Amino acid sequence: MAFPDILKKAPLRGAFFVLAICLGGPVLAACPASTSAEHVQVARVVDGDTLKLADGRNVRLIGVNAPELAHNGRTTEPFAEAARQRLQALVAENHGELSLQPGRQPKDRYGRTLAHLYDRQGNNIEAQLLVEGLGYQVAIAPNTELTACQKAAEREAREAGRGLWKRSPVQDAQGLHESGFAVIRGRVAEVQRNRGGLWIELDGPLVLRIGPDLLKSFDKRTLDNLPGRMLEARGWVIDRAAKGGVKPGQARWMLPITDSAMLELMP
């Protein structure tokens, strides 16, 4: 059972990329371009989920988080370079001309434009990367218009063992040891509510947090029945100890849940 079900009713070469053009036909078609999308010229690809436009704007793709290139003392993650080169290839195939649809939240805290990108045929670029296993599907409200189709694209790659899913990147909550983006699996020990929102404590040094402004999107009964269940969560893990925010008995690591699509119950 996936968490969306608990919403209230309310330049690499070779066979890999030859194969890629045949992948995910129905999935990609489910992420149609908006008729109001803006035509843009790409100046360069920064990494697997970020581009710079000819007009100077930096664009962060909505719905996909590519593995990180080396930075801040960390080494390049598996498939980070492959993701960048694949995005470069997609841009080159369209002579640098793509269509851009800004999200409901148009910019992030770094001033980057948050947007969906489409090729000349109207295919969603984020879904193309996801279906090839070159990024993780992410959902951050309010930019969730294409969450369902992008989630389906990742599921296809995961089931086929493509790209980063060839060897599962899912971490056990008890073995968590660093901050940054992660997909984590663990058993729910306790669920608590307070003015800070809802806190899902897992076995191990990790707590998940759903902010009070997002709680209305979840079914209260299902959340209350989480203790004892196995779940998979994804997002950006924060080291609370680094900010001096850990009290005795509290988990060192916290993962804010930005949308119900970032959680999935295990059988």
N, C-alpha and C positions, 0 to 999 in steps of 0.2 A: 504494500500500500504506500503510495507516494504522498508526501505532505500536501501537494496541491489538492488531493482528494479531501483534506480536512478543512479546506476553506469554508467559511460560512457561505451559505447560498448567496448570497449576495455576489638565388637561382640553382635549385637542385635539379638533377636530370634523372632519367631512367623510368623503369616500369612503375614505380610508386606513383608518379604524377600522371603517367598515361592512364593508370587505373583510376586515379582520383576523379577524372572528368566523368566517369561512369557511375560514381557513387551518389547515393542519396537523392535520386530524382524526385520522388514524391515528397521527401522531407524538405528539400530546398524549395519546391513549388509551394509549400505551405507557409513560407515566409515571404509573401509578396511585397513588392516595393510600393510605397505610397505614391499617389499621383502628384503629390506636392513636393516630392523629393527634388533637391537642388543639384544641378550638374556642377561638378568640381574637377579640378586638375590636381593630381597628386604630385608633389615635388619629390618626396622620398619616403621610404618606409623606415621607421625608427626601430620597431621590434614586431613581434607577432600580433600585437593588438593596438599599435599606435602608428599614426602616419602624420606627416606634415604636408599641408596643402600649399599650392603655389601662392595663395593669397596670405600666407603666413600663419594660418590657424593650425594648431595641433589638435588632432582628432583621436579620441580614445573610443574604440569600438564598444558598443553596448552588447552585453550578453556573452562575451567570451573573455577569459583570462588566459593568456598564453604563458607558457613557462618563461622564467626570467633569464635574461642574459646576465653575464657577470657584472656585478656592481656592489659597492659598499663592502668589499672584502669577501663577497660570496662568489662561488664559482657558477659558471653557466649551467642551468638546469637541463636535463635531458629533453630533447626536441625543441629547445628554445631557438636554436639557429635554424632548424628545419621549418619552424613556424614563421620566422622572419623571411626566409627565402621563399616559402610558399606564398606569403602575402605579396612579396615583391613580384613573383611570377603572375599572380592574379591581376595585379596592377598593370604589369607589362602587357598582358594579354588584351587589355582594354586601352592600350596606349596612354595609360595614366588618367583616363577619363572615366569617372565613376559618378554615381548618384548618391547624395547624402541626405539623410532624414534625421534631424536633431531629435533628441529625446524630450520627454516632458520636462525633465530637469536638463537644461541645455549645456551646463558646464559643471565640471567637478571642482574640488577645492584647489586644484593646481591651475585652474583657468583653462583646461583643455575642453574642447567641444566634445560632448557626449553624443554619439550618433550611430545610426545604422548605415552601412554602406552596401551598395548594390552594383553589380556589373551591368554591361550593356544589355544583357538578356533579362535583367530584373532579378537575378539570383542574389540572395543575401550572402555577403562575404563572410559574416560571422558564422553562419550555418555551414558554409563550405569548409571553413577551418575546423569546426567541431566534428563534422561528419568524417573528416580525415584523421581525427584524433590528435589535432595539433593545438588544442586548447581545452580549458575546462569551461563548462557552461556555468554562468553566474547570473543572478537576478538581484537587482538593487532597486527597490521602489523609489520613485514612481516609474522608472524606465523598464517596464515589464511587458510591453505590448507583444513582443515576439518570444516570450519565455517558453511557451508550450512547444513551438516548432523548433526552437534552438535546443531545448531539452531532448526532443526526439532525435535531433541530429547527433547529439553526444551519445545517446543511448545506442544508436546504430553503430557508432564507432566502438563503443565499449563492448557490445555483444560480439562484434567481429574481431576484437583485439587489435584494432588499428592504432598506430602511433603510440602515444603515451599510455594507452590502455593495453598494449602488448604485454607489459609487465605491470600489474596493478600498483598504482601510486597511493592507494588507500592506506592510511596509517592507523594503528591501534591507539586509542586515546591514552592508554596507560604508558605508551612509549613516547609520547610527545615531548620534544626537547628544544624546540626553537619556534620563533615567531614567523609570520609570513603566511602566504596562502597555503591551505592544506585541505585535503579531503580526509575526514576522520571517522572512524567507526568505534562505537562504544555502547555500553549498557547504561541506561538511565538509573541513577541512584536515588535522586530526589528532585522534586519540582517545587520551587518557592516563588511567591509573588510579593512584591513590595513596590514602593514608589518608583523604583528604578526599572520596573517592568517584570518580566518573568525570567527566572533563572533555572536552567536545566543542568543539574549537576550529574556528570558522568563518573563512572568508576575510573579513577585516575585523576591527574592534576588539571582537569579541564572543566570549565563551566560554559554553557551556551547562554546567551542573553538575547531575549526578544524585547526591544524597547517598548515602552508604554504606548507610543504612537502607532505601533505596528500590531499590537495585540488584537485589535478589532478584526483583523483579517484571519484570525485563527479560531477554531472551535474550542471553547473552554473545556468541554467534557473530554475531548481527545487529549488535550494537553495535560489535564489532571490525571489521566490514566497512563501517562508515559512511564512512571517508575517501573523498573523491571524489564522494559522493552529495549531491544537493540535498535540503534538508529545510526544513520550516516549523515554527517553534517559537513558543510564546506563553507569556506570563507577565509577571512584574514585573521589569523590568531594573534592576539596581543599578549605581551609579557607584562603582567600586572606588577611584577616585582621590580621591573625596570623603572616604574614610576612611583614606587613606594606605596602601591595601593593594595597590598596583600596583608590581610589581618590573620592572626593565628587561626588555623583551621580552614582557611579559604584556599581555593585552587589558584595556582600560580598563573595558569593560562586561561584566557577568556576569548571566546569566539562570538562576536555579534552576528546574529541572524538577520539578514537584510530582507528576506522574502521567504515565503513558505516553500518555494522551489529549492531552497538551499538545505532542506531537510528531507530525509526519506526514512521511513520505518522499514526495518528488516523483517523478514518472515520469522 
